[in-house]
Amino acid sequence: MAVYRKLAEKYPSFRERSETTDLIVEISLQPWEAFQPDGVIIFSDILTPLPAFGVPFDIEEVRGPVKGHAAFLGFVGAPWTIATYIVEGRTTRTYTTIKSMCHTAPQVLRALSHRTKAISDCIVFQVESGAHCIQIFDSWGGQLPPDMWDCWSKPYIEEIVSTVRSKCPKTPLVPYINGNGGLLERMKGTGVDVIGLDWTVAMADGRKRLGSGISVQGNVDPAYLFSPLLELTDEIQRVVRCAGPRGHILNLGHGVLVGTPEEAVAHFFEVARSLEFSTPQSHVVEEPKLVV
C-alpha cells in the first residue's frame, strides 16, 4: 500500500516497525481504513520471538478504531519454518542446508525446533491482548516430503496446539503451508480448526479430501489481482462455489504480491461483501478441467 511505503520511508527499519507498539497499531489499521475487511491482521513478523530463544537477528532489505467491526488476527511461525530462517538466514530455492541437517545433525535441528513453549506463549499473549484467531505459518513445511514433515514439523505443531488449547480453548487455530497439496490430511491431523489452502490446491479437491468436519481458508491465486476486474470477480465467485455453503473463509491463497493494484484489492473486498450465503448453493461448479 502506498500509505505503508510512505511510513516505511520514515521508519526504514522493519524491526522498528514490527516491534514498536504505536507503529504496529498504525500499520495494522491501514488495510482496515482502506478496505474494511472482516479481519485485521496484527502487524508483526514470525521471527519476532527469536530473541526469546537467545538468537539475535536483524532484517536487511535485499530486494482501537476497529471497535468490534472486524476480528483481530494474530500469527506465529511454526518451529520448522523459524528454524529455516535461523539456519539459512533467508529464503532460498532449495533449503539444502537445513534439509541436510535432518540427516547429518538431527540433534542440533531438534534443539532448534523444540521451541514450542515460547511460540505457545506468544500465541497466548496475542489472544490475551485481543486476537480472535491465530494463523500458524509453516511457510516452508512444503519443502519437506510428507514423511519428513511428520517427523520435523507435525509433532511440534501438535504440541503448540495442545498447549494453546489448554489455555485458550475457544481460539481458532489456522495452519498455512506454502505448497501444501501433499500435506492436507496431515495438517488436519494436528487438531487445528481451519486449514489454509494455497492457490495450487483445487478448492473442490481440498474440500473433498479434508471432509466436512473442518473449515478451510483461501484460496484465490494472488496473481488474479492483476487481471481485469471482471475476471477477478468470476474467479472469486468460482472459489466460493467450489468451497460450498459452510466453513469457508474467503481469502487469497498466499500473500498480496508486490505491485498489486490497490483498486484490485478493494474490488476483492467489494465482491466478497456482495456475496449472499445462498450463492454457493445456487449450483455446483466443478474445478476447471484441462484439455490435453
C-alpha positions as CSV (number, residue, x, y, z in Angstrom):
1,M,0.0,0.0,0.0
2,A,1.2,3.5,-0.8
3,V,0.5,4.7,2.8
4,Y,2.6,1.9,4.2
5,R,5.5,2.6,1.8
6,K,5.4,6.2,2.9
7,L,5.6,5.2,6.5
8,A,8.4,2.8,5.8
9,E,10.4,5.6,4.3
10,K,10.1,7.5,7.6
11,Y,10.9,4.3,9.7
12,P,13.2,2.3,7.4
13,S,13.9,-0.5,10.0
14,F,11.4,-3.3,9.7
15,R,12.1,-4.4,13.2
16,E,11.3,-0.9,14.5
17,R,8.0,-1.0,12.5
18,S,7.1,-4.5,13.8
19,E,8.2,-4.1,17.4
20,T,7.0,-0.5,18.2
21,T,3.5,-0.5,19.6
22,D,2.3,2.8,18.0
23,L,3.7,1.8,14.6
24,I,2.2,-1.7,14.9
25,V,-1.3,-0.2,15.6
26,E,-1.0,2.3,12.7
27,I,0.2,-0.3,10.2
28,S,-2.3,-2.9,11.3
29,L,-5.2,-0.4,10.7
30,Q,-4.0,0.8,7.3
31,P,-5.8,-2.0,5.4
32,W,-8.9,-1.7,7.7
33,E,-9.2,2.1,6.9
34,A,-8.8,1.4,3.2
35,F,-10.8,-1.7,2.6
36,Q,-12.8,-2.6,5.8
37,P,-12.0,-6.3,5.7
38,D,-13.7,-8.7,8.1
39,G,-10.4,-9.3,9.9
40,V,-7.4,-7.1,10.9
41,I,-4.0,-8.8,10.9
42,I,-1.8,-7.7,13.7
43,F,1.4,-6.3,12.0
44,S,4.3,-8.4,13.2
45,D,6.8,-11.0,11.9
46,I,7.2,-14.7,12.5
47,L,10.8,-14.0,13.6
48,T,9.8,-11.7,16.5
49,P,10.2,-14.5,19.2
50,L,13.8,-15.2,18.2
51,P,15.4,-13.0,20.9
52,A,13.4,-15.1,23.5
53,F,15.3,-18.1,22.1
54,G,18.6,-16.4,22.6
55,V,19.0,-15.8,18.8
56,P,19.8,-12.2,17.9
57,F,18.7,-11.1,14.4
58,D,18.1,-8.2,12.1
59,I,16.3,-7.9,8.8
60,E,18.2,-6.5,5.8
61,E,16.4,-5.2,2.7
62,V,17.7,-7.2,-0.2
63,R,15.3,-6.8,-2.8
64,G,-8.7,0.5,18.8
65,P,-10.6,2.2,15.9
66,V,-12.0,-1.1,14.6
67,K,-14.5,-1.2,17.5
68,G,-15.8,-4.7,17.1
69,H,-16.4,-4.4,13.3
70,A,-13.6,-6.9,12.4
71,A,-11.8,-9.7,14.0
72,F,-8.1,-9.3,15.1
73,L,-5.9,-12.0,13.5
74,G,-2.6,-12.9,15.2
75,F,0.0,-15.2,13.8
76,V,3.2,-17.0,14.6
77,G,5.8,-19.1,12.7
78,A,5.9,-22.8,13.1
79,P,9.1,-24.3,14.6
80,W,10.3,-25.8,11.3
81,T,9.9,-22.5,9.4
82,I,11.5,-20.5,12.2
83,A,14.4,-22.9,12.1
84,T,14.8,-22.4,8.4
85,Y,15.4,-18.7,8.9
86,I,17.9,-19.4,11.8
87,V,19.9,-21.8,9.7
88,E,19.6,-20.4,6.2
89,G,19.4,-16.8,7.2
90,R,16.9,-16.1,4.4
91,T,14.5,-17.8,2.0
92,T,16.3,-20.0,-0.6
93,R,15.3,-22.1,-3.6
94,T,16.3,-25.4,-2.1
95,Y,16.8,-25.1,1.7
96,T,19.7,-27.5,1.3
97,T,21.5,-26.7,4.5
98,I,18.6,-27.3,6.9
99,K,17.3,-30.2,5.0
100,S,20.7,-31.9,5.1
101,M,20.7,-31.3,8.9
102,C,17.8,-33.7,9.2
103,H,20.3,-36.4,8.3
104,T,23.7,-35.0,9.4
105,A,22.9,-33.1,12.6
106,P,19.4,-34.2,13.8
107,Q,20.2,-33.4,17.4
108,V,21.0,-29.8,16.5
109,L,17.9,-29.4,14.4
110,R,15.7,-30.9,17.2
111,A,17.2,-28.3,19.6
112,L,16.3,-25.6,17.2
113,S,12.8,-26.9,16.6
114,H,11.9,-27.6,20.2
115,R,10.9,-24.0,21.0
116,T,7.2,-24.8,21.2
117,K,6.7,-23.2,24.7
118,A,8.0,-19.8,23.6
119,I,5.8,-19.9,20.5
120,S,2.8,-21.1,22.5
121,D,3.4,-18.3,25.0
122,C,3.5,-15.8,22.1
123,I,0.1,-17.1,20.9
124,V,-1.5,-16.9,24.4
125,F,-0.1,-13.4,24.8
126,Q,-1.7,-12.3,21.5
127,V,-5.0,-13.9,22.4
128,E,-5.0,-12.2,25.9
129,S,-4.2,-8.9,24.1
130,G,-7.3,-9.3,21.9
131,A,-6.5,-11.6,19.0
132,H,-9.6,-13.6,18.0
133,C,-7.8,-16.1,15.7
134,I,-4.2,-17.3,15.2
135,Q,-2.6,-18.4,12.0
136,I,0.4,-20.7,12.3
137,F,2.7,-20.2,9.3
138,D,4.7,-23.3,8.5
139,S,5.6,-21.4,5.3
140,W,8.4,-23.7,4.3
141,G,7.0,-27.0,5.5
142,G,6.1,-27.8,1.9
143,Q,9.8,-28.1,1.2
144,L,9.8,-31.4,3.2
145,P,8.5,-34.7,1.9
146,P,5.3,-35.8,3.7
147,D,7.1,-38.4,5.9
148,M,9.8,-35.9,6.8
149,W,7.2,-33.3,7.7
150,D,5.6,-35.9,10.0
151,C,9.0,-36.0,11.8
152,W,10.3,-32.5,11.7
153,S,7.2,-30.3,11.8
154,K,3.9,-32.0,12.7
155,P,4.9,-33.1,16.3
156,Y,5.9,-29.5,17.2
157,I,2.7,-28.0,15.8
158,E,0.7,-30.6,17.7
159,E,2.4,-29.6,20.9
160,I,1.7,-26.0,20.3
161,V,-2.0,-26.8,19.5
162,S,-2.3,-28.8,22.7
163,T,-0.7,-26.1,24.9
164,V,-2.8,-23.3,23.4
165,R,-6.0,-25.4,23.6
166,S,-5.4,-25.8,27.4
167,K,-5.3,-22.1,27.9
168,C,-7.4,-20.6,25.0
169,P,-9.8,-23.4,24.1
170,K,-12.1,-21.2,22.0
171,T,-9.5,-19.6,19.8
172,P,-9.4,-20.9,16.3
173,L,-6.0,-22.1,15.0
174,V,-5.3,-22.0,11.3
175,P,-2.1,-23.5,9.9
176,Y,-0.8,-22.5,6.5
177,I,1.9,-24.2,4.4
178,N,3.1,-22.9,1.1
179,G,2.7,-25.8,-1.3
180,N,0.5,-27.9,1.0
181,G,-1.2,-30.1,-1.6
182,G,0.6,-33.2,-0.3
183,L,0.1,-32.4,3.3
184,L,-3.6,-31.6,3.7
185,E,-4.7,-34.7,5.6
186,R,-1.6,-34.5,7.8
187,M,-2.4,-30.8,8.6
188,K,-5.9,-31.8,9.7
189,G,-4.3,-34.4,12.0
190,T,-2.7,-31.7,14.1
191,G,-6.0,-30.9,15.7
192,V,-6.5,-27.4,14.3
193,D,-9.8,-25.7,13.4
194,V,-9.2,-24.4,9.9
195,I,-6.8,-25.4,7.1
196,G,-5.3,-22.6,4.9
197,L,-5.2,-23.8,1.3
198,D,-2.7,-22.3,-1.0
199,W,-3.6,-21.4,-4.6
200,T,-2.1,-24.6,-6.1
201,V,-4.8,-26.8,-4.4
202,A,-8.1,-27.2,-6.3
203,M,-10.7,-25.9,-3.8
204,A,-13.2,-28.7,-4.5
205,D,-10.5,-31.3,-4.2
206,G,-9.2,-29.9,-1.0
207,R,-12.8,-29.9,0.5
208,K,-13.3,-33.5,-0.6
209,R,-10.0,-34.6,0.9
210,L,-10.5,-32.8,4.2
211,G,-14.2,-33.7,4.7
212,S,-16.9,-31.6,6.3
213,G,-15.6,-31.7,9.8
214,I,-13.1,-28.9,9.3
215,S,-13.2,-25.4,7.8
216,V,-10.9,-24.1,5.0
217,Q,-9.4,-20.7,4.2
218,G,-8.4,-19.4,0.8
219,N,-7.6,-19.7,-2.0
220,V,-7.8,-17.3,-4.9
221,D,-4.5,-17.1,-6.7
222,P,-2.9,-13.7,-5.8
223,A,-2.0,-13.2,-9.4
224,Y,-5.7,-12.8,-10.2
225,L,-5.5,-9.4,-8.6
226,F,-3.6,-8.3,-11.7
227,S,-6.3,-9.5,-14.1
228,P,-9.3,-7.4,-15.4
229,L,-11.8,-6.9,-12.6
230,L,-14.5,-9.0,-14.3
231,E,-12.1,-12.0,-14.4
232,L,-11.2,-11.4,-10.8
233,T,-14.9,-11.4,-9.9
234,D,-15.5,-14.6,-11.8
235,E,-12.6,-16.3,-10.0
236,I,-13.7,-15.2,-6.5
237,Q,-17.2,-16.5,-7.2
238,R,-15.9,-19.8,-8.6
239,V,-13.7,-20.4,-5.5
240,V,-16.7,-19.6,-3.2
241,R,-19.0,-22.0,-5.1
242,C,-16.4,-24.8,-5.0
243,A,-15.8,-24.3,-1.3
244,G,-19.5,-24.9,-0.5
245,P,-22.0,-23.1,1.7
246,R,-20.4,-23.6,5.1
247,G,-17.0,-23.5,6.8
248,H,-15.1,-21.3,4.3
249,I,-13.1,-18.2,5.0
250,L,-12.6,-16.4,1.7
251,N,-9.0,-15.3,1.2
252,L,-6.1,-15.3,-1.2
253,G,-4.1,-18.5,-1.5
254,H,-1.0,-16.6,-0.4
255,G,0.0,-13.0,0.5
256,V,-0.7,-10.0,-1.7
257,L,2.1,-9.7,-4.3
258,V,4.3,-6.7,-4.6
259,G,2.9,-4.3,-7.1
260,T,-0.7,-5.4,-6.8
261,P,-3.1,-2.6,-7.8
262,E,-4.8,-1.3,-4.7
263,E,-8.0,-0.9,-6.6
264,A,-8.0,-4.7,-7.2
265,V,-7.6,-5.3,-3.5
266,A,-10.6,-3.0,-2.9
267,H,-12.6,-4.9,-5.6
268,F,-11.8,-8.2,-3.9
269,F,-13.4,-7.0,-0.7
270,E,-16.4,-5.4,-2.6
271,V,-17.1,-8.7,-4.3
272,A,-16.7,-10.7,-1.1
273,R,-19.2,-8.4,0.7
274,S,-21.7,-8.7,-2.1
275,L,-21.9,-12.5,-1.9
276,E,-25.0,-14.0,-0.3
277,F,-24.8,-17.0,1.9
278,S,-27.0,-18.8,-0.6
279,T,-24.6,-18.0,-3.5
280,P,-22.5,-21.2,-3.2
281,Q,-25.7,-23.3,-3.1
282,S,-27.2,-22.0,-6.3
283,H,-25.4,-24.5,-8.4
284,V,-22.3,-26.7,-8.2
285,V,-19.4,-25.6,-10.2
286,E,-16.5,-28.0,-10.8
287,E,-12.9,-27.0,-10.9
288,P,-11.8,-26.2,-14.5
289,K,-10.6,-29.2,-16.4
290,L,-7.5,-29.0,-18.7
291,V,-7.9,-30.4,-22.2
292,V,-4.8,-32.2,-23.3
